[in-house]
Amino acid sequence: VAGGPAGGEYDLVARAIAAGNEAAGIRSTGVSTQGSVENVQLLLDGSAEVAILQNDVAAMAATGRDLFAGRGPAPSLRALGSLFPEPVHIVVRADGPIRSVADLRGRRVDLGLPDSGSRPTALAVLAAHGIGSEDLGTVGGSGPVRAAAALTAGEIDAFVSVITAPARAIQRLSARTPIRLLPVDPAAVTALAAADRSFVPLVLPAATYAAQTAAVPTVAVTAVLAARAEMPAVEVEAVLRTVFERVDFVAAGSAAGALVSARRAR
């Protein structure tokens, strides 16, 4: 079961699924990865049987576009169920001058690990504001934990993370360093949703993070559980029973797991 960076939500969920499978007599192992892009490759080359993917990255892989244009369509890719929403977080220091996405021009911005889903999603959000990677001062490639540390140390000016809210890494950051979440412009939200149905409007309520006094409009994608078409139906059913009936994700340490529900799985 391919997850994400060690200690992150994808990693915790993948390992909880693997443990649930083991308890049900299905030999399983949760594997840490960089995230969605790597997970697609692991699925398609047979290194993983099940993986957690951002739905926008999964759509790119299935249709063979953008990041996967060189590989071509992947008709064997299958979604087994929707898991939880993942809003885009654009994080800056509260004591700095950056107050809008437009202010990121010329700044040092971390867009996420190279093979994560955060990076292509971050680039899409910036593009919807008329900003390309070439318009940034420097572009970093860390996960949210390292990016948060870099923001505190003044090594970067902002980072973008596509992660379930409230995200532990950002909660910890906001407890030690005053931060500001940048809103996604309404026109950008409309453009993103119109261009790709993977994006949905979402609002981070006030007090999602320490000292966040106002709601922050953004967009979200969705984490999905995926496999290949040749996975036997009996195995698909067993995995889905594990995910939606057997695993207590909250007890396993995953806040995102509280949102996993068979009722919303479609």
C-alpha positions in Angstrom: 0.0 0.0 0.0 1.8 3.1 -1.2 1.3 6.2 1.0 3.4 9.4 1.2 6.3 11.0 3.1 7.0 9.4 6.4 4.8 10.7 9.2 2.4 12.4 6.8 -1.3 11.7 6.4 -0.9 9.5 3.3 1.8 7.5 5.1 -0.4 7.0 8.2 -3.4 6.0 6.2 -1.5 3.6 4.1 0.1 1.9 7.1 -3.3 1.7 8.9 -4.8 0.1 5.8 -1.9 -2.4 5.7 -2.3 -3.2 9.4 -6.1 -3.7 8.9 -5.5 -6.0 6.0 -3.0 -8.0 8.1 -5.6 -8.4 10.8 -8.0 -9.7 8.2 -5.4 -12.2 7.0 -4.3 -10.3 3.9 -0.5 -10.0 3.9 0.2 -6.2 3.4 2.9 -3.6 4.0 2.5 0.2 4.1 5.3 1.9 2.1 6.5 5.5 2.5 6.9 7.4 -0.8 7.2 11.0 -2.1 3.5 11.0 -2.9 1.0 10.8 -5.7 3.3 11.0 -8.7 5.6 8.3 -7.4 2.6 6.3 -6.3 1.2 6.2 -9.9 4.5 4.8 -11.1 4.6 2.2 -8.4 1.0 1.1 -9.3 1.6 0.9 -13.0 4.9 -1.0 -12.8 3.4 -3.4 -10.3 5.5 -2.4 -7.3 2.4 -1.5 -5.3 -1.1 -3.1 -5.4 -2.9 -0.2 -3.8 -2.0 3.5 -3.5 -3.3 6.8 -2.3 -3.4 9.5 -5.0 -4.6 13.0 -5.4 -7.6 12.9 -7.8 -6.1 15.5 -10.1 -2.8 13.6 -10.5 -4.8 10.3 -11.0 -6.7 12.0 -13.8 -3.5 13.2 -15.4 -2.1 9.6 -15.3 -5.3 8.0 -16.6 -5.5 10.4 -19.6 -1.8 10.6 -20.2 -1.5 14.4 -20.0 0.7 17.0 -18.3 3.2 15.1 -16.1 2.4 11.8 -17.8 2.3 13.0 -21.4 5.5 11.1 -22.1 4.1 7.8 -20.8 0.7 8.0 -22.5 -2.7 7.1 -21.0 -3.0 4.5 -18.3 -6.3 2.8 -18.9 -5.7 0.2 -16.2 -5.8 2.8 -13.5 -8.9 2.4 -11.3 -10.3 4.5 -8.4 -11.5 2.3 -5.5 -13.0 5.0 -3.4 -12.8 8.6 -2.3 -11.1 9.2 1.0 -10.9 12.8 2.1 -10.6 16.4 0.8 -7.2 18.1 0.6 -7.3 21.9 0.6 -4.5 23.9 -0.9 -2.5 25.8 1.9 -0.4 28.7 0.9 1.6 29.6 4.0 3.6 32.7 4.8 4.9 34.4 7.9 2.3 36.8 9.5 5.0 39.4 10.2 6.1 39.5 6.5 4.8 41.7 3.6 3.2 38.9 1.6 -0.6 39.2 1.7 -1.8 37.8 -1.6 -0.7 35.2 -4.2 0.3 38.0 -6.5 2.9 39.0 -3.9 4.7 35.7 -4.4 6.4 37.0 -7.5 10.2 37.1 -7.0 9.9 35.2 -3.7 11.4 32.0 -2.4 8.6 29.5 -2.5 8.6 25.8 -1.7 6.1 23.9 -3.9 6.5 20.4 -2.4 8.5 17.3 -3.2 9.2 16.7 -6.9 7.2 13.4 -7.1 4.4 14.6 -4.8 0.9 15.6 -5.8 1.4 19.0 -4.1 3.8 20.3 -6.7 1.6 20.0 -9.9 -1.4 21.2 -7.9 0.6 24.2 -6.5 1.8 25.1 -10.1 -1.8 24.9 -11.3 -3.0 27.3 -8.6 -0.2 29.7 -9.3 -0.9 29.5 -13.0 -4.5 30.4 -12.4 -3.2 33.6 -10.8 -1.0 34.3 -13.8 2.2 33.2 -12.1 4.6 30.6 -13.5 7.5 29.0 -11.7 9.8 31.3 -13.7 8.2 34.3 -11.9 9.3 33.1 -8.5 12.7 34.0 -7.0 13.6 30.4 -6.2 11.5 27.1 -6.2 12.1 24.6 -3.4 11.0 21.0 -3.2 10.4 19.8 0.4 7.6 18.2 2.3 5.5 20.3 4.7 7.5 19.5 7.8 10.8 20.7 6.2 9.1 23.6 4.5 7.6 24.7 7.8 11.1 24.6 9.4 12.5 26.6 6.5 9.8 29.2 6.8 10.6 29.6 10.6 14.3 29.9 9.9 13.7 32.6 7.2 15.1 30.4 4.5 12.0 30.6 2.3 9.2 33.2 2.1 6.3 30.8 1.5 5.3 27.2 0.9 2.4 25.5 -0.7 1.0 22.2 0.6 -2.0 20.2 -0.5 -3.0 18.5 2.7 -6.0 17.8 4.9 -6.9 20.5 7.3 -6.0 20.9 10.1 -2.6 19.7 9.1 -0.4 18.6 12.0 2.8 20.2 10.4 1.0 23.5 9.9 -0.6 23.4 13.4 2.9 22.9 14.9 4.2 25.7 12.8 1.4 28.1 13.8 2.1 27.3 17.5 5.7 28.6 17.3 5.7 31.0 14.4 2.8 33.4 13.5 1.6 32.5 10.0 -0.8 33.8 7.4 -2.7 31.6 5.0 -3.1 33.3 1.6 -6.6 33.2 0.0 -7.0 31.8 -3.5 -8.6 34.6 -5.6 -12.2 34.0 -6.5 -11.4 34.3 -10.3 -8.7 31.7 -9.9 -11.1 29.3 -8.0 -13.6 29.7 -10.8 -10.9 29.1 -13.5 -9.5 26.1 -11.8 -12.9 24.4 -11.2 -13.9 25.1 -14.8 -10.7 23.7 -16.3 -10.5 20.6 -14.1 -13.3 19.0 -12.2 -10.8 17.6 -9.7 -10.8 21.1 -8.1 -13.6 22.1 -5.8 -14.0 25.4 -3.9 -13.4 25.1 -0.1 -13.1 27.5 2.8 -10.8 27.0 5.8 -12.8 28.2 8.7 -11.4 30.7 11.1 -9.4 29.1 13.9 -8.4 26.2 11.8 -4.9 27.2 12.9 -3.6 29.3 15.8 -4.3 33.0 15.5 -6.3 32.5 12.2 -9.0 35.0 12.8 -10.8 34.9 9.4 -12.0 32.2 7.1 -9.7 31.6 4.1 -11.1 30.7 0.7 -9.1 28.1 -1.3 -9.6 25.1 -3.5 -9.2 21.4 -2.7 -8.6 18.2 -4.4 -9.5 14.7 -3.1 -7.4 11.8 -1.9 -8.5 8.6 -3.6 -7.6 5.0 -3.1 -6.5 3.5 -6.4 -5.4 0.2 -7.9 -5.1 -1.5 -11.3 -8.0 -3.0 -13.3 -6.5 -6.5 -13.0 -6.8 -6.5 -9.2 -9.2 -9.4 -8.5 -12.7 -8.3 -7.4 -12.3 -10.4 -4.2 -9.2 -8.4 -3.2 -10.9 -5.1 -4.0 -13.8 -6.0 -1.8 -11.5 -7.1 1.0 -9.5 -3.9 0.9 -12.6 -1.7 0.8 -14.0 -3.6 3.8 -10.7 -2.9 5.6 -10.8 0.8 4.8 -14.5 1.5 5.5 -15.3 -1.1 8.2 -12.3 -2.3 10.0 -9.8 0.5 10.5 -10.0 3.2 13.2 -7.9 5.8 11.4 -8.1 8.3 14.3 -6.7 5.7 16.7 -4.0 5.1 14.2 -3.0 8.8 14.5 -4.6 10.1 11.3 -6.7 13.2 11.6 -7.7 12.9 7.9 -9.0 9.4 8.7 -11.9 10.9 10.6 -13.3 12.0 7.2 -13.1 8.5 5.6 -16.6 7.3 5.2 -18.3 4.7 2.9 -21.2 7.2 2.5 -18.9 9.7 0.8 -16.7 7.1 -1.0 -18.2 7.6 -4.4 
